[in-house]
Amino acid sequence: MVKDATEAMTKRKSKGAYMISAVAEMYEIHPQTLRLYEREGLLKPSRTEGNTRLYTDEDLQRLEFILSLARDLGVNISGMAIILQMRERMEEMQRQIQEFVQYIQQEVLTRASAAADPSKGAMVPLRRTIVPPTESSRRKDSSK
């Protein structure tokens, strides 16, 4: 199985789009299987004006993942749909986390440079004024 996947990946090194018959032959599956995966929403190949399905390199990567779920793990179509959906959500969350980390890094750098250069946003220390004790407070203290 690993050899088959490696061969398929080697066959598709060139950029472009592939017709359903070429994809079926590359991955040793029936074209009806590809149509089923499309009907179930697992694959979304583009279409020509003549309505011919065209599979991109990204579609083929997704197909390889789908086939590994089916062949290696025995996952059914419903399970594949759930796994693919969860995978997409995780990728989106990972993207959001990366954006957040970049924001935090930029914020830290900005604040560190501001702290290093007093002319940039330096904080002015608050000086407390000392209030001298009044005459009445002195009498209270001496009576104790």
Beta strands, then each sheet from edge to edge (+ up, - down):
strand 1: 18-19
strand 2: 46-47
strand 3: 53-55
sheet 1: 1+ 3- 2+
end
